[in-house]
Amino acid sequence: MPRSWPGFAAEPRIPYAYLAGTFQVPHEWARSTPGAYVSFGDGYAAERRLAASLGWRVRVLEGGHLHPLVAPVEVAAAIDEELTQLVSGRA
């Protein structure tokens, strides 16, 4: 983002350590928590396999890495549908 952008000065500075930090997640959290994975095209095959192996719902939308920017309404609708399924217990 160029420094000349009007909102640049108002944006908070985030220390690199915050972005590079790690945290521990509870063991087996992904298997014990219902989930869903919305994927775009063929670029995330390994992530789709992992999600499926965890018992998560997997949905593939035709598109690339930037599909949320290219088709935001379609992506938002897919996420909304997956969340609705999860909340209703139909995961």
VEXLUMNU-883768 format. One record per residue: y, x, z of N, C-alpha, C, O in turn; residue in three letters. Coordinates in pm, whole numbers, padded with zeros to 5 digits, always signed. Each point is the difference from the previous one (the first is absolute). Example, Ala and Ser with C-alpha at 12.3 -4.5 7.8 and 13.67 -1.06 7.14 Angstrom:
2
-00569+01319+00780+00119-00089+00000+00120+00090+00000-00002+00104+00066ALA +00107-00139-00138+00119+00082+00006+00109-00077+00073+00111+00051+00017SER 
//
This chain:
91
-00116+00086+00000+00116-00086+00000+00123+00091+00000+00009+00093+00081MET +00084-00118-00170+00120+00086-00004+00088-00021+00123+00011-00111+00052PRO +00049+00219-00008+00088-00009+00118+00121-00088-00027+00066-00045+00094ARG -00036+00021-00220+00114-00084-00034-00032-00150+00014+00090-00083-00010SER -00218+00050+00035-00037-00140+00017+00078-00057+00117+00005+00064+00105TRP +00056-00184-00119+00087-00054+00105-00063-00010+00138+00069+00019+00100PRO -00197-00049-00091-00062-00017+00130-00061+00126+00058-00058-00003+00109GLY +00070+00115-00179-00067+00123+00042+00041+00044+00139-00085+00034+00082PHE +00214-00033-00053+00049+00049+00129-00049-00088+00116-00015+00048+00112ALA -00009-00176-00139-00042-00092+00106-00149+00008+00030-00046-00052+00102ALA -00031+00116-00188-00144+00009+00021-00032+00098+00113+00056+00109+00005GLU -00145-00149+00086-00036+00090+00110-00080+00119-00052-00076-00012-00096PRO +00093+00125+00161-00076+00120-00032-00133-00008+00075-00003-00029+00119ARG -00106+00056-00189-00132-00003+00063-00052+00143+00004-00010+00064-00105ILE -00024-00014+00223-00050+00137+00008-00133+00014-00075-00082-00091+00001PRO +00063+00206-00064-00124+00026-00073-00121-00015+00092-00104-00050-00044TYR +00115+00091+00167-00112-00008+00094-00050-00145+00014-00120-00022+00018ALA +00209-00073-00027-00039-00141+00008-00090-00037-00118-00101-00069+00017TYR +00138+00115-00136-00076-00032-00120-00131+00077-00007-00098-00048-00058LEU +00095+00167+00115-00119+00085-00007-00095-00023+00117-00109+00058+00003ALA +00149-00139+00092-00082-00021+00119-00128-00076-00028-00013-00067-00102GLY -00081+00078+00193-00126-00073-00009-00022-00076+00130+00067+00026+00100THR -00159-00117-00101-00034-00073+00121-00149-00035-00005-00060-00006-00108PHE +00004-00017+00221-00141-00036+00010-00014-00152-00008+00075-00074+00064GLN -00171+00030-00141-00030-00143-00006-00131-00024+00074-00085+00088+00006VAL +00069-00205+00050-00125-00030+00071-00122+00016-00091+00005-00035-00118PRO -00112+00088+00173-00123+00019-00075-00049-00134-00055-00003-00100+00072HIS -00034+00099-00197-00054-00120-00066+00098-00115-00013-00041-00114-00020GLU +00170+00141+00030+00097-00109-00010-00010-00074-00132+00011-00122-00003TRP -00033+00193-00105-00002-00065-00132-00121-00090-00017+00009-00102-00068ALA -00120+00137+00129-00120-00083-00012+00008-00124+00089-00061-00102-00030ARG +00134+00111+00138+00005-00112+00094+00117-00094-00026+00013-00102+00066SER +00070+00136-00161+00118-00081-00030-00009-00051-00144-00014+00081-00091THR +00022-00211+00069-00003-00050-00138+00117+00059-00079+00109+00020+00053PRO -00134+00007-00178+00104+00058-00083-00014-00039-00144-00098-00063-00041GLY +00198+00100-00036+00000-00025-00144+00071+00116-00066+00089+00062+00059ALA -00128-00032-00183+00060+00110-00074+00037-00051-00137-00085-00048-00075TYR +00213+00057+00041+00048-00037-00133+00026+00129-00075+00081+00083+00043VAL -00150-00067-00155+00004+00124-00076+00061-00026-00137-00003-00112-00051SER +00058+00217-00007+00063-00012-00132-00070+00092-00098+00011+00122+00010PHE -00082-00179-00106-00066+00078-00104-00114+00085+00053-00059-00030+00104GLY +00029+00136-00178-00115+00084+00031+00035+00121+00087-00089+00077+00034ASP +00214-00060+00001+00042+00121+00071-00046+00011+00143+00010+00107+00059GLY -00059-00214+00000-00035+00001+00141-00146-00039+00022-00031-00074+00094TYR -00058+00121-00179-00141-00038+00008-00063+00043+00133-00077-00076+00058ALA +00108+00195-00011-00058+00048+00126+00046-00087+00117-00080-00031+00089ALA +00207-00007-00089+00052-00084+00107-00062-00139-00005-00028-00060+00104GLU +00005+00008-00226-00066-00131-00013-00142+00006+00053-00044-00091+00071ARG -00028+00198-00104-00137+00014+00051+00000+00007+00153-00084-00062+00065ARG +00178+00137-00008+00008+00010+00146+00027-00138+00060-00068-00040+00095LEU +00165-00031-00148+00032-00134+00052-00121-00092-00009-00029-00073+00094ALA -00040+00077-00206-00118-00085-00017-00109+00039+00100-00069-00086+00055ALA +00053+00217-00032-00103+00045+00094+00031-00043+00143-00090-00010+00084SER +00217-00015-00055+00041-00047+00132-00011-00152+00013+00027-00056+00106LEU -00066-00009-00215-00013-00145+00002+00130-00073-00029+00010-00121+00021GLY +00089+00195-00069+00129-00063-00032-00006-00069-00135-00078+00038-00088TRP +00160-00139+00074+00021-00063-00131+00072+00101-00089+00088+00072+00046ARG -00125-00067-00172+00062+00093-00094+00045-00079-00122-00078-00074-00060VAL +00203+00088+00024+00054-00065-00119+00064+00106-00088+00075+00085+00048ARG -00104-00090-00178+00057+00095-00094+00092-00075-00095-00039-00096-00066VAL +00163+00142+00060+00096-00053-00095+00014+00102-00113+00004+00120+00025LEU +00002-00168-00148+00018+00091-00113+00141+00056+00005+00098-00075-00008GLU -00088+00204+00022+00131+00065+00007-00017+00141+00051-00112+00043+00030GLY +00221+00027-00020-00004+00138+00046+00059+00014+00139+00023-00097+00072GLY +00001+00222-00037+00049+00036+00132+00129-00075+00037+00020-00037+00115HIS +00065+00015-00211+00129-00067+00027-00004-00150-00028+00104-00063-00017LEU -00223+00006+00014-00012-00144-00028+00084-00087+00094+00053-00102-00045HIS -00038+00138+00174+00087-00082+00084+00145-00007-00051+00070-00097+00026PRO -00027+00199-00097+00135-00002-00057+00004-00072-00133+00100-00062-00035LEU -00210+00070-00041-00006-00061-00132-00024-00151+00009+00057-00077-00077VAL -00140+00036+00171-00037-00141+00014+00003-00042+00147-00103-00034+00057ALA +00222+00038+00005+00007-00028+00144-00047-00139+00040-00056-00016+00108PRO +00078-00082-00191-00042-00137+00034-00152-00009+00001-00057-00060+00091VAL -00008+00120-00190-00146-00002-00006-00061+00074+00120-00096-00047+00061GLU +00153+00163-00030-00051+00080+00112+00020-00074+00132-00091-00007+00083VAL +00210-00048-00063+00028-00074+00124-00092-00121+00013-00048-00029+00109ALA +00022-00040-00219-00090-00116+00004-00142+00042+00037-00067-00068+00077ALA +00021+00180-00132-00135+00049+00032-00010+00038+00147-00099-00033+00066ALA +00199+00101-00015+00000+00038+00142+00005-00124+00087-00072-00009+00100ILE +00155-00087-00137+00009-00125+00076-00133-00073+00002-00042-00052+00104ASP -00025+00047-00218-00131-00067-00006-00102+00072+00087-00079-00065+00069GLU +00078+00197-00072-00094+00075+00083+00028-00022+00148-00092-00019+00080GLU +00219+00022-00042+00036-00025+00140-00040-00140+00044-00048-00020+00111LEU +00069-00077-00199-00038-00138+00032-00150-00008+00025-00044-00068+00093THR -00035+00136-00176-00145+00000+00018-00037+00066+00134-00087-00049+00072GLN +00153+00159-00039-00030+00070+00125+00034-00086+00121-00079-00011+00093LEU +00196-00050-00096+00046-00081+00114-00088-00124+00018-00024-00044+00112VAL -00023-00010-00223-00083-00120+00009-00144+00031+00036-00081-00090+00019SER +00049+00219-00010-00136+00039+00036-00097+00004-00115-00121+00009+00021GLY +00172-00015-00143-00089+00003-00118-00007+00140-00061-00023+00015-00120ARG +00044+00086+00203-00001+00138-00051-00137+00044-00044-00017+00113-00045ALA 
//
